[in-house]
Structures are given as C-alpha cells and as structure tokens.
Amino acid sequence: MGKYLIIGPSSQLLGMRIAKLLNIETITTETKKFPDGENYLRLNIDDESIIEGNDIIIIQTTGASTKENQNARIMELFMMISAAKRMNPQNLTVVVPYLAYGRQDKIFRPGETRFASVIVKMIDSLGIDKFYTVDVHAPDILNDFSIPAKNLDPMSEIANYVKVLNLNNAIVIAPDKGGVARSEQFAAHLGENIPVKLFSKERDVRTGEIEMYADIDLSGHDVIISDDIIATGGTMANAIKISKKCGANKILAVGTHALLLENAAYRILNAGADEIIGTDSIDTPVSKVSLAKLIAKQLE
Ligand code: R5P
C-alpha cells in the first residue's frame, strides 16, 4: 500500500516538512474562486488511481490569514476530503493543525450555537478514518467525532525553543483559567520547579472587551505568557502590561496558533513584549517552532 500526503493550500510549509520527515510523496491542490465567491479545489493529479487502495493523509489548517478567511479554508478542507474519499483510499487521515471555530465551544448568551461541535460533526460526516489537531481550544469537542480523534500537545516543542533563550528566573503566566493546564505542561517541559501564575481575565460576552487583574510580584523574573491562540492580541497585550506593572524583566508572548490578525503583532510589541513566538500551525513571521516532528510521529 502506498502512502501520500495531500498538502492543502493553507499548510504548505508544515506539509512539506512532514512529507520530508516521513519520506513520502506529496499531492498539491489547485484552487480558485468563482466570480460569485464560491471556492473551487481539485487535487493536482492526472491519474485518480494513485489514491485508490492507498493510505492517504490530508493536511490543511483553518486559521484566517491575509490570504483567506477561515470559512474558505474549511470549504477547501471539505473539498479535499470529499475528492480523496471519492477515489476510495484504504485509509483517510485528516490533520487540521488549527481548528477554526474551536473557541465557540460553549453557550454564553441565549440564542447561540455550540458551533465547534457542528464543525467536528461536519468533518466526521465526510467519512474519514482518523483525525488529528493540535492544542485545540476545548479538547472535549473531539468527543463528537465517531472515529479516533486526537489533540496533540506541542508544549515540549515550544519549551525546547524557549529553553535556549537562557531566561532568568523564568515564570510562566496563564492569562486565563482555561490556560492553566497548558501553562503547567509548558512549565514542566521548560525545567524543574518553574512556577506558573494565573492572571484573572474576564471578557464581556457582548463587546468582547477584556479586563484582566493580577497582584503578584514579578520583579527579577523573566516571564513567558503562554496561550493557545493569539488572535487580535488583546489578551496578550493586557497580560504584558500587567506583567510590566508587576515588575517583570523580559517578556515572551507565546501562542501555539499565532493568527496575528490585523495589528496584533504591533499591539503585543508595543505593550512591551520582547518576542512573539508561534508555531507553523499558522504560517506567519513568528512561526518559529515547527510542529512537523510532533505530527509526523503520529503518522508514521
Ligand atoms: C481565549 O479563551 C483564548 O484562549 C485566547 O486567550 C484568545 O482566543 C486570544 O484572543 P485575542 O488575541 O483576540 O485576545
């Protein structure tokens, strides 16, 4: 049985890195937009029989970027899965490093939908065999898959990058309650007895505005603020300002999925961060940590 990696338009660098590690052939895609805005995608193959009976992996992240929004990325993902599925692979594994809509996992106001679960069910309905994502906002949503679905933890990879920066008296900050488990994992990989402190964050569910508090002494410490997603940069900018007020020295802003929408990078650096660190789940200038080994290990 042959093995092929279909690399979606949003995961080209990470896809190529994984293909090199696995030493497998890749299939690219051809995309365009119809005049009415609909997406078009075809697998770039001349002979459909290369999929039939083979082990096929698809990788496509679904974060918004300057090139495309997340809805288009999800449509492209559906098209890739549905095209491959039509050609009868033996196994179809799907990797979505950043799962868009993952943050809509709860009902905050009357009339809302738990849309993260709908996205999961839509992917599941296309008949795939296995699903992988990375540091998903609410891992519970993967229970809505009917097939094996795994959330990969990139904290060791990110910690390896941070380790060589030789921080002094490092402290890890979780900018909200939801991030505590992640920050503890990260601190454990970073070294022995690295403390984790929690900032308290409240978001107005109507306006989206954030209020953050902390009353701790960070003087003499370098600080790593660790989050799953950096979107508008609002959470990070607040946490950085508070860290500064509490006396922090160096400040690193670390996000697994650094979407960096609009002026997020400016907001974060302007608030006082020394460096922004993200992974190649999203391809941006701060994608300094590669997820290729972590994902390739699962696909071997
Ligand atoms: C929220 O619960 C997430 O963990 C992140 O803190 C949030 O998505 C970051 O978004 P932003 O950068 O827009 O503040």
Boltz pocket constraint, residues with backbone or C-beta under 6 A from the ligand:
constraints:
  - pocket:
      binder: B
      contacts: [[A, 103], [A, 175], [A, 176], [A, 178], [A, 179], [A, 227], [A, 228], [A, 229], [A, 230], [A, 231], [A, 232], [A, 233], [A, 234], [A, 235], [A, 236]]
      max_distance: 6.0
